[in-house]
Amino acid sequence: MSRMNGRNRKHLYQIISARDGEFCAMCGIVGSIKSLCIDHRDNNNRNNDPDNLQLLCRSCNTKKNPRGKAKPENESAEVETPRQSEEVRLKKKYEPMFRKWIDIQVQRYGRILLQDAVESGAEVTGASIQTIERYFRKMCSLSGKLKVVEVEGKKYVEFKEWWKK
């Protein structure tokens, strides 16, 4: 069994969370890099293809991949995925779509009006304006790559300096 080193795990976590959202693929609980595990869907720890990877909370990861006596020989336990709430299902759809769209817009224009970004983001993704505003708050947080700047009384969105490098 090979184990991922910290740098590979962080890189793969960013790819998976941007693609799927930052929550457990089985139960839908929202998590973070510290509380979510990277799971190999095919249980082959050497197959680090992003299409083979998903994020699971520790509880679901243990259910899917039991250790010790609870684990059947040469198999992982089959765990039925509970039905996700409509909110979680839509978040999985809208957030990655919005993040990709806003990245392209900011790369293209360098800076865009915040209000235009919110309204256009809602139009492009089909999400509500309130939902897009929530995504912006996350993307403009301490760990996010965007920031809001005010120029001549208007608010714009642009990449943080460390992100441009």
N, C-alpha and C positions, 0 to 999 in steps of 0.2 A: 504494500500500500504506500503510495507516495503522498506526501503532504505538501500543500501549497506554501510557499514562503510568503512573508508579510507583504512584500512589494507586489507579487503576482496577485495575491488575494485582494489587495486594495484596488489594483487596476481592474481586475475582473468584477469586483463589487460595483465599481463606478459604471461599468458597461451594463451589467445586469440591472442595476437600480434605475439607470436612465432609460433602459428598454422597457422594463416591467413595472417600475415603481418601487418604492422602498417599503415593502410589506411582504408578509409571508404568503407564498403562492398557494398554500393549503388552507389556512384559516383566515387569512386576510388581515391579521393584526399588523398595525403599522409599527415599524421598528427603525433601527439604525445600524450602522456598520458594526457596533458592539453587540447588538442583540439578535442580529440575523446571521444565519449560517449560509454558506454557499454549498448547495446540494448538487450532486451529480445525479441527474435523472436516471441514467442507466446503471448507476452504482459502480461505475468504473472510474476510480479516483485518478487515473492517468488521462482520462478523456476530458480535457479542459476547454473543449470547444464551447463557446458561449451559448450555442443552441442546446447544449446538453446541461447547462447550468440554470439553477433557479435559487431564489432566496427562500429560506424556511426559518421560522422561529425555532428556538432550541427544542421546545416541546414537540412540534411537528417533525423536526428532524429526528428526534429520538423515536417517535412512533414509526416513521418510515424506515429508519435504520437502527433497530434495537441492537443492543450489545449484550453479550453474555448469553445466559440460558434462554432468554426470550427470543433470540434470533434463530430462525430456522436455518439449517445448514445450507450454505451457498446461495442464500436468497435474502432479499430485504422483505420486510413485512409490507403487505399491501394495505394501504390506508385510504379509505374513501375520502375524497375531497368534499368538504361540506359546500353547500351552495353559498355563493358569495352574495353579500348584500348588493343592491343596485348601485349604491354609492361607491363601493369598492370596485365593482365592475367598470363603472364609468371612469373612475380615477385611473385605472389601468389603461384605459383607452385614451383619455384626454391629456393626462400629464405628459407622457412621453411625446405625444404629437405636438403639444405646445412647446415643450423644451426644445425640440428639434427646430420648429418653426422660428422661435425667438432667437436661437443661436444664429440661424441663417440671416435673419433680418439685421441683427446687431453687427455681424461680420460684414454684411453688405454695406450698411450705411454708417457704421461706427457709433451712431447715437440716434435714437428715435424717441419721439414724444411718448411719454408714459401713457397718456390717455389713448392715443392712437394704437399703441401696442396692446393695451387691455382690450379695446373694442375690436381691433382686427384679430387678435388672438382668439377672442370668443367667437367671432364670425368663422374663422378658419377651422377651429376645432369642433364647434358645436356646443362647447361648454358655456356656462353662464358667466357673466361678467364677474360675479362674486367669486366663482371658482378660479377664474384667471387671476384675480387679485390675490387670492390665497397662494397660487403658484408663484406669483411675483414676490410675495413676502418671503417665501422659502428661498427663492433664487437670489434675493437681495439680503439674506441673513448673513451673519458672520462667516459661515461656511460656503455661501453661495458665490457665484462668479459674476453677478450683476450688481450694479449700484445705481441709485437714482441721484442725478445731479440737477441743480437748478441753474438755468442760464436765462438771464433777462426775464425773470418771473415765470418761466415755463419749466416744467419738470420733464427730464429726459432719462432714458435708460441707456447704460453703456456698460462694457465689461470693466471689471476692477483691474487696476494696473497689473497685479500679479498674474492675472489670467491672460493678459495680452502677450506676455513673454514666452 
